[in-house]
Amino acid sequence: MKLRAKFERQAVAAPAPKPAAEITESERDATVTPAARNLALAHYLSRMVERGLIADYTQAARMLGVSQPRVTHLMSLLLLSPAIQEEILFGRIAPGDKELRRMARVAEWREQASLRAR
């Protein structure tokens, strides 16, 4: 009986399948453009001020550890047309900082779209 027990086939648990490859933090960040990150931050800060969680953009600047003019620049991204904001957030366009400032200075959304097309 001892020999039989020794050579009997024992049920071996199959190894658990390896989890699907997860996206690492660096891979996830690679897909988000700086313009999209800044625009999302501007929307977040705007909501915080609206809800009274922070008093103003000066307090937001202190909280983020950046200058007040930098926060003003971030908030100017909210002046972009909704269509341009959507394209930035979904990664369809990735304008640079200077191009964003140039577009945000234009009040008319149609003109902003024509600037983006250039």
Secondary structure as UniProt FT lines:
FT   HELIX           2..7
FT   HELIX           25..31
FT   HELIX           34..50
FT   TURN            51..52
FT   HELIX           57..64
FT   HELIX           68..76
FT   HELIX           77..79
FT   HELIX           82..89
FT   TURN            90..91
FT   HELIX           97..104
FT   HELIX           109..117
//
